[in-house]
Amino acid sequence: MLNFIVKKAFSLLLTLFLASLLVFFFLEIAPGNIAINSLGNTITEEQEASFNAQNGLDQPAITRYIRWLIGSDWTAQSAVGKPLTRLYNEKNRQYSWWVVDTNGTLYQNYTQDGETMIRVERQPDGSEIETEMGPEIWKTDAEGFPTFWGVTREGQAAMWVKGEKLESWVLTKAAWKNSAGAPRKYIPLQMGLLRGDPGVSFFTGRPVMETLVTRIKNTLLLGGIAFLVVMPLALALGMLAGLNEGTWIDRFLSSTSLLATGTPEFVSGILLILIFTLWLDVLPGAVVITNDNSLFEKPSMLVLPILTLTLIELGYVLRITRTSMVEVMRTNYIRTAQLKGLPRWQIVLKHAFKNAMMAPITIIIQHINWLIGGIVVVESVFGYPGLGSYVREAALFKDVFAVEAAAMVFIIISVFTQLFADIIYTYLNPRIRYQ
């Protein structure tokens, strides 16, 4: 069993790696211009070029993939020649990168004329002091240019060439701001997906992981409650239908479950809103979150989304359970137990239940992926701020770092539920032995 888990875990890691490649490169070839989406369609060619350079969008795809997966701070640190560190600002909820000097001082750099380099030192109390750096900082590179590597105020490792009058463009809250003495080369700094830093959102300007974690929590809350409601209910009703094969109970449960499963999530969601919100006015038809405790202060907002998910998932699991129970009740050992005169409840609970649950339990675990897929639609219908609506909004904006990180979350859930399903099945069916 241990060998099987190790082999399976290795194959799942390989699957995750290949999936990350597909996710990244499919988004690379997807239509849309990140610069125009982020800055508007009135930007000039110079502004677009400056934006692409500062964010590394003009670099080869393989370079951007490596930076997204394992980060770029290690290559930037080699170029700068000193350690780099990342700090989090609670006020603006953003990260900033700094060079760590030999004496432990943190500093950044900028120049306005391409000649005089300014060093911005961070003080222990968070304040900053600016000083001019001497000419000795400029080092001649292999091409004979006097260059200097440092970290910009915007969070990139950068190489300046002395005397160059390049311009950089930055969009502030007020207007576009351009400055002379821009770096010739940029290395956008991030720690990489494997270290919990898939990048900064082009849409919000905040770290993707910060927003993503909140959305994941919301989705897990919604999906977890729906799972705890629908699965026991589906198993109970499936057993009831299977034990009453051919009766009106069986026909009613089978037909209604088929109708519920065959109705798309957006149709059943809208129908529930019409009934319970517009006609009966007993439940809210949208989820409005104003603070971190909104869902707990007004849990009625979750009723319709959970009911929508329940209708979709209930029918499929119910029918699988019903079919499995019918097959088990027709087996020879069940007939033998009946001929012995054992009570029906004992036959069902002691002999039929475990064997009848093998197929449904395996399907339920694998069905977590389907449940997550249904959540994407349900969140959009009810305005629920979860992972599904996050992916939709990021995809429309082509916020690549956000989409890539969210897609990997879905893939991780998928592959590890598959592993969990295989392990559970070995305990339910002792005849299965993995090598």
C-alpha positions in Angstrom: 0.0 0.0 0.0 2.8 2.4 0.9 4.5 1.7 -2.4 1.3 2.4 -4.2 0.9 5.8 -2.4 4.5 6.8 -3.2 4.1 5.9 -6.9 0.8 7.6 -7.1 2.1 10.7 -5.4 5.0 10.9 -7.9 2.6 10.5 -10.8 0.4 13.3 -9.3 3.4 15.6 -9.0 4.2 14.9 -12.6 0.6 15.6 -13.5 0.7 18.9 -11.6 3.9 20.0 -13.5 2.5 19.1 -16.9 -0.8 20.9 -16.0 1.1 24.0 -14.9 2.8 24.0 -18.3 -0.5 23.7 -20.1 -2.2 26.4 -18.0 0.6 28.9 -18.5 1.1 28.4 -22.2 -2.6 28.3 -23.0 -3.0 31.6 -21.3 0.0 32.9 -23.2 -1.7 32.2 -26.6 -5.1 33.4 -25.4 -6.4 36.6 -27.1 -6.1 39.9 -25.3 -3.5 42.5 -24.5 -2.6 42.7 -20.9 -1.3 46.3 -21.1 -4.5 47.6 -22.8 -6.7 45.6 -20.3 -4.7 47.1 -17.4 -4.2 50.6 -18.6 -7.0 51.3 -21.1 -7.0 51.5 -24.9 -5.8 55.1 -25.0 -2.2 54.2 -24.1 0.6 55.1 -26.5 3.1 52.7 -27.9 5.8 54.1 -25.5 3.6 53.6 -22.5 2.7 50.0 -23.6 6.4 49.2 -24.2 7.3 50.6 -20.8 4.6 48.6 -19.0 5.6 45.4 -20.7 9.3 45.9 -19.9 8.6 46.7 -16.2 6.4 43.6 -15.8 8.6 41.2 -17.9 6.0 40.7 -20.5 8.5 41.4 -23.3 10.7 38.4 -22.1 10.6 34.9 -23.7 7.7 32.7 -22.5 10.0 30.1 -20.9 11.6 32.9 -18.8 8.2 34.1 -17.6 7.2 30.5 -16.8 10.2 29.9 -14.7 9.7 33.2 -12.9 6.0 32.3 -12.3 6.8 28.8 -11.0 10.0 29.1 -8.9 10.5 32.9 -8.7 13.0 35.4 -10.0 14.6 36.7 -6.8 17.4 34.2 -7.0 18.5 35.4 -10.5 18.0 39.0 -9.5 20.1 38.5 -6.4 22.9 37.1 -8.5 22.7 40.2 -10.8 22.6 42.7 -7.9 25.3 40.9 -6.0 23.6 41.3 -2.6 20.8 39.5 -0.9 17.2 40.7 -1.5 14.3 40.7 0.9 10.5 41.2 0.7 8.5 43.3 3.2 4.7 43.5 3.5 3.1 46.9 4.1 -0.1 46.6 6.2 -1.3 50.1 5.1 -1.4 49.6 1.4 -1.5 45.8 1.6 1.4 45.4 -0.9 4.8 43.9 -0.9 8.0 45.8 -1.5 11.5 44.5 -2.4 14.7 45.8 -0.9 18.5 45.2 -1.2 20.1 44.0 2.0 23.5 45.8 2.4 26.4 44.2 4.2 25.6 46.1 7.4 21.9 45.0 7.2 20.5 48.2 5.9 17.7 47.9 3.4 17.7 50.2 0.4 16.2 50.8 -3.1 17.4 53.0 -5.9 16.2 55.4 -8.6 17.7 58.1 -10.8 16.0 61.0 -12.6 18.8 62.0 -15.0 20.6 58.7 -15.7 23.8 60.1 -14.0 23.1 60.5 -10.3 21.9 57.4 -8.5 19.8 58.0 -5.4 19.8 55.4 -2.6 16.6 55.2 -0.5 17.4 53.6 2.9 14.6 52.2 5.0 14.9 53.1 8.7 13.9 50.8 11.6 10.8 52.9 12.2 9.7 52.5 8.6 10.7 56.0 7.4 13.1 56.6 4.5 16.3 58.6 4.0 17.6 59.5 0.5 21.3 59.9 -0.2 23.3 60.3 -3.4 25.6 57.5 -4.3 29.1 58.1 -5.6 30.5 57.4 -9.1 32.2 54.2 -7.9 29.0 52.3 -8.1 29.1 52.2 -11.9 30.7 49.0 -13.1 31.8 48.4 -16.7 30.0 45.4 -18.3 31.3 43.1 -21.0 30.1 45.5 -23.7 32.0 48.4 -22.2 28.9 50.3 -20.7 29.0 51.7 -17.1 26.1 49.9 -15.4 24.6 49.5 -12.0 22.2 46.9 -10.7 19.7 47.7 -7.9 16.0 47.5 -6.9 13.5 50.0 -8.2 10.9 51.7 -6.1 8.3 49.7 -8.0 9.7 46.3 -7.0 11.9 45.2 -9.9 15.6 44.4 -10.0 16.9 46.7 -12.7 20.1 47.6 -14.6 20.8 51.2 -15.3 23.3 52.4 -17.9 25.0 55.6 -17.0 24.1 58.5 -19.2 21.1 56.9 -20.9 18.0 59.0 -21.1 15.5 56.3 -21.4 11.9 57.1 -20.1 9.7 55.0 -17.9 5.9 55.4 -17.7 3.9 54.6 -14.5 0.2 55.1 -14.2 -0.6 56.7 -10.8 -4.1 57.4 -9.4 -3.9 60.9 -10.7 -2.4 60.5 -14.2 0.5 59.0 -16.2 3.9 59.9 -14.8 7.1 59.6 -16.8 10.7 60.0 -15.7 14.0 60.0 -17.4 16.9 57.7 -16.5 14.9 54.5 -16.8 16.7 51.2 -16.5 17.6 49.3 -19.6 16.8 45.9 -18.2 14.2 44.7 -15.6 13.7 41.6 -13.6 10.2 41.6 -12.1 10.6 40.2 -8.6 8.4 37.4 -7.2 9.1 34.3 -5.2 7.1 31.9 -7.5 4.1 29.7 -7.2 6.0 26.9 -5.4 6.8 29.4 -2.6 3.3 30.9 -2.4 3.8 33.9 -4.6 2.3 33.6 -8.0 2.6 37.3 -8.7 0.8 40.6 -8.4 -2.6 41.1 -9.9 -2.7 43.4 -12.8 -6.3 44.3 -12.0 -6.1 45.0 -8.3 -2.4 45.8 -7.9 -2.3 43.5 -4.8 -0.6 40.1 -4.4 -2.6 37.4 -6.0 -2.2 35.0 -3.1 -3.7 37.5 -0.6 -7.0 37.8 -2.5 -6.9 34.2 -3.6 -6.8 32.8 -0.1 -9.9 34.7 0.9 -11.8 33.5 -2.1 -10.6 29.9 -1.5 -12.0 30.1 2.1 -15.3 31.3 0.8 -15.6 28.6 -1.7 -14.6 25.9 0.8 -17.2 27.2 3.1 -19.9 27.0 0.5 -18.8 23.7 -1.0 -18.2 22.1 2.4 -21.7 22.9 3.6 -23.2 21.8 0.3 -21.2 18.5 0.5 -22.3 17.8 4.1 -25.9 18.4 3.1 -26.2 16.7 -0.3 -24.1 13.5 0.2 -25.8 12.0 3.3 -29.2 13.0 1.9 -28.3 11.4 -1.5 -27.1 8.2 0.1 -30.2 7.9 2.3 -32.6 8.5 -0.5 -30.6 6.2 -2.9 -30.8 3.4 -0.3 -34.5 4.1 0.1 -35.1 3.9 -3.6 -33.0 0.7 -4.0 -34.7 -1.1 -1.1 -38.1 -0.3 -2.7 -37.3 -1.2 -6.3 -40.2 -0.9 -8.6 -42.5 0.9 -6.1 -43.9 4.4 -6.4 -41.2 5.6 -4.0 -38.5 4.3 -6.3 -40.1 5.8 -9.4 -40.7 9.2 -7.7 -37.1 9.5 -6.4 -35.6 8.3 -9.7 -37.6 10.7 -11.9 -37.2 13.8 -9.7 -33.5 13.2 -9.3 -33.1 12.8 -13.0 -34.9 16.1 -13.5 -32.8 17.9 -10.9 -29.5 16.6 -12.4 -30.5 17.4 -16.0 -31.3 21.1 -15.1 -28.2 23.4 -15.5 -27.1 25.2 -12.4 -27.9 28.7 -13.8 -31.5 27.6 -14.6 -32.2 26.0 -11.2 -30.5 29.0 -9.5 -32.6 31.6 -11.3 -35.7 29.5 -10.7 -35.0 29.4 -7.0 -34.4 33.2 -6.9 -37.8 33.7 -8.6 -39.6 31.5 -6.2 -38.0 32.3 -2.8 -36.9 35.9 -3.4 -39.3 37.5 -5.8 -42.5 35.6 -5.2 -42.3 34.5 -1.5 -39.7 37.1 -0.4 -38.3 34.8 2.3 -34.6 34.4 1.2 -32.0 36.8 -0.2 -31.3 36.2 -3.9 -27.7 37.5 -3.8 -24.7 37.3 -1.5 -23.5 40.7 -0.3 -20.4 40.6 1.9 -19.5 43.8 3.6 -17.1 42.4 6.2 -15.3 39.2 7.1 -18.3 38.0 9.3 -21.1 38.8 6.9 -21.8 35.1 6.1 -22.0 34.2 9.7 -24.1 37.3 10.6 -26.6 36.5 7.9 -26.3 32.8 7.0 -29.6 32.9 5.1 -27.6 34.3 2.1 -26.1 30.8 1.7 -29.4 28.9 1.6 -30.2 29.4 -2.1 -26.6 28.7 -3.4 -26.4 25.6 -1.3 -29.9 24.5 -2.4 -28.8 25.0 -6.1 -25.7 22.8 -5.6 -27.8 20.2 -3.8 -30.3 19.9 -6.6 -27.5 19.3 -9.1 -25.4 16.8 -7.1 -28.3 15.0 -5.4 -29.7 13.3 -8.4 -26.5 11.8 -9.7 -25.3 10.3 -6.4 -28.9 9.1 -5.5 -29.1 7.1 -8.8 -25.7 5.6 -8.3 -26.6 4.6 -4.8 -29.9 3.2 -5.8 -28.4 1.1 -8.6 -25.7 -0.2 -6.3 -28.2 -1.2 -3.6 -30.4 -3.0 -6.1 -27.5 -5.0 -7.4 -26.3 -6.0 -3.9 -29.8 -7.0 -2.8 -29.9 -9.4 -5.7 -26.7 -11.3 -4.8 -26.7 -14.8 -3.5 -25.3 -14.1 0.0 -28.2 -11.6 0.6 -30.7 -14.3 -0.5 -29.1 -16.8 1.8 -29.4 -14.3 4.7 -33.1 -13.9 3.8 -33.7 -17.6 3.7 -32.1 -17.9 7.2 -34.8 -15.6 8.4 -32.6 -12.8 9.5 -34.4 -9.5 10.1 -34.5 -7.1 7.1 -32.8 -4.3 9.0 -29.9 -6.6 9.9 -29.5 -7.8 6.4 -29.4 -4.3 5.1 -27.1 -2.7 7.7 -24.8 -5.6 8.4 -24.5 -7.4 5.0 -25.6 -5.1 2.2 -24.7 -1.6 3.3 -20.9 -1.8 3.1 -20.8 -3.5 -0.3 -23.5 -1.2 -1.7 -21.4 1.8 -0.6 -18.3 1.0 -2.6 -19.4 2.5 -5.8 -21.2 5.6 -4.3 -18.4 6.5 -1.9 -15.8 6.3 -4.7 -18.1 8.4 -7.0 -18.7 10.9 -4.2 -15.0 11.5 -3.6 -14.4 11.9 -7.4 -17.5 14.1 -7.6 -15.8 16.8 -5.5 -14.4 18.0 -8.8 -17.9 18.2 -10.3 -19.0 20.1 -7.2 -16.2 22.6 -7.6 -17.2 23.1 -11.3 -20.8 23.7 -10.3 -19.7 26.2 -7.7 -18.1 28.3 -10.5 -21.6 28.8 -12.1 -23.5 29.1 -8.8 -21.1 31.8 -7.5 -21.7 33.8 -10.7 -25.5 33.5 -10.4 -25.7 34.6 -6.8 -22.7 37.0 -6.8 -20.9 34.9 -4.3 -17.3 36.1 -3.8 -15.6 32.8 -4.1 -13.0 31.1 -6.3 -15.3 30.6 -9.2 -16.3 34.2 -9.6 -12.7 35.1 -9.0 -11.6 33.0 -12.0 -14.4 34.5 -14.2 -13.5 38.1 -13.4 -9.7 37.5 -13.8 -10.2 35.7 -17.1 -12.3 38.5 -18.6 -9.6 41.0 -17.6 -6.9 38.6 -18.6 -5.2 38.9 -15.3 -2.9 36.1 -16.1 -1.3 35.6 -12.6 -4.7 35.4 -11.0 -6.1 32.9 -13.5 -3.0 30.7 -13.4 -3.0 30.5 -9.6 -6.7 29.8 -9.4 -6.5 27.2 -12.1 -3.7 25.4 -10.3 -5.9 25.4 -7.1 -8.6 23.6 -9.1 -6.1 21.1 -10.5 -4.6 20.4 -7.1 -8.0 19.6 -5.7 -8.7 17.3 -8.7 -5.5 15.2 -8.5 -5.5 14.8 -4.7 -9.2 13.8 -4.5 -8.3 11.1 -7.1 -5.5 9.8 -4.8 -7.9 9.9 -1.8 -10.5 8.0 -3.8 -8.0 5.2 -4.6 -7.0 4.9 -1.0 -10.6 4.8 0.3 -11.5 2.2 -2.3 -8.9 -0.2 -0.9 -10.5 -0.1 2.5 -14.0 -0.6 1.2 -13.0 -3.5 -1.1 -10.4 -5.7 0.6 -10.0 -7.7 -2.6 -8.2 -4.7 -4.1 -4.4 -4.7 -3.4 -2.2 -2.1 -5.0 1.4 -3.0 -5.6 
